[in-house]
């Protein structure tokens, strides 16, 4: 894995999570908002580091299907971030503004809300990560093509572009 790509990926995902979580935790009490934001930034930083490092490593080896590969890696990282985002916000809001229900059916519904919102966050985060990964992977493919055009024994080979 590449450290440079991992750090770039972690910075991009942490910044996006900072913007989204700052708005989403605005109505929470201050201590809950801070702990939720820290947890989300840690999850986003780790997922972004791993996604960015594998994309950077792939770009340094070969450019074949780089946009598709980065879209897949971004989708997986986005799904992890989206799922963590949904579970963290669900737990923060439920613990801040509700009490534990007394009825068994209500307790079951509260417990089932976590995997339901995690699945929703998984889908939304994966879709956003896929789109961001495709766009940035396409830009990375163009950037690596510009860097490699005039170098190496295959400089004039049209198949190398």
C-alpha positions in Angstrom: 0.0 0.0 0.0 1.1 3.5 -0.6 1.3 6.0 2.2 0.9 9.0 0.0 -2.4 7.7 -1.5 -3.6 6.7 1.9 -3.0 10.0 3.5 -4.7 11.8 0.5 -7.7 9.4 0.7 -7.9 9.9 4.5 -7.8 13.7 4.1 -10.5 13.7 1.4 -12.9 11.4 3.3 -12.3 13.1 6.7 -13.0 16.5 5.1 -16.2 15.3 3.5 -17.3 13.6 6.8 -16.4 16.8 8.7 -18.8 18.8 6.5 -21.6 16.3 6.6 -21.3 15.4 10.3 -21.1 19.0 11.3 -24.5 19.6 9.9 -25.9 16.2 11.1 -24.8 16.6 14.7 -25.9 20.2 15.1 -29.0 19.3 17.2 -27.2 17.0 19.5 -26.0 18.0 23.0 -22.4 19.3 22.8 -20.7 16.3 24.4 -22.6 13.8 22.2 -21.9 15.8 19.1 -18.2 15.9 19.8 -17.9 12.2 20.5 -20.0 11.3 17.5 -17.9 13.6 15.3 -14.7 12.1 16.6 -15.9 8.5 16.0 -17.1 9.4 12.5 -13.7 11.0 11.6 -11.8 8.0 12.8 -13.9 5.6 10.7 -13.7 7.9 7.7 -10.0 8.4 8.1 -9.3 4.6 8.2 -11.6 3.8 5.3 -10.2 6.7 3.3 -6.6 5.6 4.1 -7.2 2.1 2.9 -9.2 3.0 -0.2 -6.7 5.8 -1.2 -3.7 3.6 -0.7 -5.0 0.7 -2.8 -6.0 3.1 -5.6 -2.6 4.8 -5.5 -0.9 1.5 -5.6 -2.9 0.4 -8.6 -2.2 3.7 -10.4 1.5 3.2 -9.9 1.5 -0.3 -11.3 -0.9 -0.1 -14.3 -3.5 2.2 -15.7 -5.8 -0.5 -17.1 -9.4 -0.1 -15.7 -8.1 2.4 -13.2 -11.4 4.3 -13.1 -13.4 1.1 -12.5 -11.0 -0.1 -9.9 -11.1 3.3 -8.1 -14.9 3.3 -8.4 -15.1 -0.1 -6.7 -12.6 0.8 -4.0 -14.4 4.2 -3.4 -17.7 2.4 -3.3 -16.5 0.0 -0.6 -14.9 2.8 1.4 -18.0 4.9 1.0 -20.2 2.0 2.1 -18.2 1.6 5.3 -18.3 5.3 6.0 -22.0 5.5 5.2 -22.9 2.6 7.5 -20.8 4.0 10.3 -22.3 7.4 9.8 -25.9 6.0 10.0 -25.2 3.8 13.1 -23.4 6.6 14.9 -26.1 9.2 14.3 -28.9 6.8 15.1 -27.3 5.8 18.4 -26.4 9.4 19.3 -29.9 10.8 18.6 -31.7 7.8 20.2 -29.6 8.0 23.4 -29.9 11.8 23.6 -33.6 12.2 23.0 -35.4 9.0 23.9 -35.8 6.7 26.8 -35.7 2.9 26.7 -39.3 1.7 25.8 -41.2 -0.5 28.2 -43.1 -2.5 25.6 -41.4 -5.5 24.0 -42.5 -4.6 20.5 -41.2 -1.1 20.9 -37.9 -2.4 22.2 -37.7 -4.7 19.2 -38.3 -1.8 16.9 -35.6 0.3 18.5 -33.1 -2.6 18.2 -34.1 -3.2 14.5 -33.6 0.5 13.7 -29.8 0.1 13.9 -29.4 -2.5 11.1 -32.1 -0.8 9.0 -30.3 2.6 9.1 -27.0 0.8 8.7 -28.2 -0.7 5.5 -29.5 2.6 4.3 -26.2 4.2 5.1 -24.4 1.4 3.4 -26.3 2.0 0.2 -26.1 5.8 0.1 -22.4 5.8 1.2 -21.6 3.1 -1.4 -23.3 5.0 -4.2 -21.6 8.3 -3.3 -18.2 6.6 -2.9 -18.7 4.9 -6.3 -19.4 8.2 -8.0 -16.5 10.0 -6.3 -14.2 7.0 -7.0 -15.1 7.0 -10.7 -14.6 10.7 -11.2 -11.3 10.8 -9.2 -10.1 7.6 -10.8 -10.7 9.0 -14.3 -8.8 12.1 -13.3 -6.0 10.0 -11.9 -5.9 8.0 -15.2 -5.5 11.2 -17.2 -2.9 12.5 -14.8 -0.8 9.3 -15.0 -1.1 9.4 -18.8 0.3 12.9 -18.9 3.1 11.9 -16.6 4.2 8.8 -18.6 3.8 10.0 -22.3 7.4 11.0 -22.9 9.2 8.4 -20.8 10.2 4.8 -21.3 10.8 2.4 -24.2 7.0 2.4 -25.0 6.7 6.2 -25.4 5.5 6.0 -29.0 3.3 2.9 -28.6 -0.4 3.9 -28.9 -1.5 1.0 -26.8 0.3 2.4 -23.7 -2.1 5.3 -23.5 
